[in-house]
Amino acid sequence: MSSGTYVAAEPSHGIAMHGIPKYNKSFSHLSYVNPDAPKGGRISYGSHGSFDSLNPFLLKGVAPRGLWDVEYGRNVYESLLTRADDEPFSLYGLLAEWVDLPEDRSSIAFKIRDEAEFSDGHPIDADDVLFTIDLLREHGRPNYKNLIKRIKNIERVSDSQIRFVFNDGGDRELPLLIGLFPVLPKHAIDPEKFAKSGQYQFIGSGPYLIDRVDPGTRLLLKRNPNYWAQDLPIKRGMDNFDEISIEYFRDNTAMFEAFKKGAFDMLPESDPARWAKQYDFTAAKEGKVLQKTFVSRLPKGMSGFVFNTRRDVFSDRRVRRALASLFDFEWVNKNLYHGLFRRSGSYFQNSDLSALGLATSALENTLLGPFKSEFDTDILDGSYMPVSAKDSREMRKVMGIALKQLNEAGYSLVDGVMKSAKDGKPLAFEFLATTKEQERLALAYSRILERLGITMSIRTVDSAQYWERRKTMDFDMMKMSWSASLSPGNEQYSRWHSSQRNKDGWFNQAGADDPAVDAMIDALLAAKSSEEFTSAVRAFDRSLMNGYYVVPLFYKADSWLGVWSHIGIPKGKPLGGYASKTWWDKRAE
């Protein structure tokens, strides 16, 4: 850290990853909010599982939703900048009055608002930002630590100004992500207690205060009547409920039954069978519960059974490719999901960033040049699609091809058991599940595997054990979903970069360790133009397809939401279809 005099060259109210922000300096509110939404009332969210910590910034422990997350809101803690949900990646000043980002992105500077304060009335200053960086460097999640390592120097310009200098401008997303770091109170946090997780509570600057905690089952937040930012244009039409509660349930069945009775107000629906057949309960018939469909303009991401490539059984890409072809999507979709799903194939499905169905462009060929010999031809020429047998006859053909691929990888059928020719070990592994839906999908998959002499045992554990084993990479195979945005960046580093392979956490579950993947992540982070960025992301998409890290599952074209009718939803639509932080309670009108 250093101190000095710094004068902003071009201070701005907002910045964008590519191009310029949508909203100019004089905007009054975001287009997807109701600026006149009434304040008052309450909303309750439901969540599956449990929690044993109140610290969302640590790896150990599971914190409840609603403190610092995208879906239920960053309600308690805030950052220097905040996103607009109707743009791919634009940020506007929240705690920061202005931001200065030079063209080469070798640094970023912020001026903290004079009125910014924590919930106890203590002003926020540069020392709080420095304290937070030190705290996260020492104790924070791996994604924070990885970003902080790339900061060359921090300059405390004044009580209200701070500047971050980077080693170079190669990672053009890094300055924006620094603006999204939480800012925590130096005067109110004991670093030693912070590091121990547990039920240690500390304050933030957000619109809500922690009011009540029922460990593992319920969190109640109350709106701060003295919230410092309630009149800012970037916050107008948001934070409308006086109370927010997050209710936890052991399984999805119990959660749905509770929703029917009004225990919470909204349920993002993922089960087509339930969506099609089970919304005939009394409250729905009376119009008190509504089924709403939202069109999302975001990429669909990937849902699949992930191979833990750290396990010997999945270390061979040829084995993963064969196993990935044996999921009977057509049967599963028809018999379990009323034909309402579509097959996943790309990590950026349904967007211009997807490589699915496209041959490599000239820019992609340049990026992939050193690695192209390792790629399957169909992934480069655009003819690759996940294998989906239309009927039992086609499934037999698929199994025959998979058998040949396994033979090439050193396996053969011996007395009905698929065994390694090298050591005679059976091809067997465990699927880790925590819900009945995961069990059901795994059983459908295992039936096909059994026909080729492959054993997949299914172990179902409670949510606490499941999340612990997921964090420590203690599994063979499990169901995973990777969300996607129109501006993928450093989250891909955490998820797929080889440097993250042997680190515990929530991220590189597959254990990816591929120079092509690493290089494409570097390329998308360094891209300066939209054309360069799109080409880099498509090349990255191909590198993930080519690694066969998952058995691709399926996605919904639209977002389904069950919601109680007293919840007001604005007409404007963010890219994701809806944003609960803009809702209000009609009973408060």
Helices and strands as residue ranges (DSSP letters): E 2-3, E 14-16, E 42-48, E 81-83, E 90-93, E 96-100, E 107-112, H 126-139, H 142-148, E 151-156, E 161-166, H 174-179, G 186-188, H 191-195, E 208-214, E 218-223, G 233-235, E 243-249, H 252-260, E 266-269, H 272-277, H 282-285, E 289-294, E 302-307, G 312-314, H 317-324, H 329-337, E 342-343, H 362-368, G 369-374, H 377-381, H 392-408, E 411-414, E 417-420, E 428-433, H 436-451, E 455-460, H 463-471, E 477-482, H 490-496, G 498-500, H 515-526, H 530-547, E 550-552, E 554-555, E 559-564, E 567-568, G 580-582, E 584-585, G 586-588
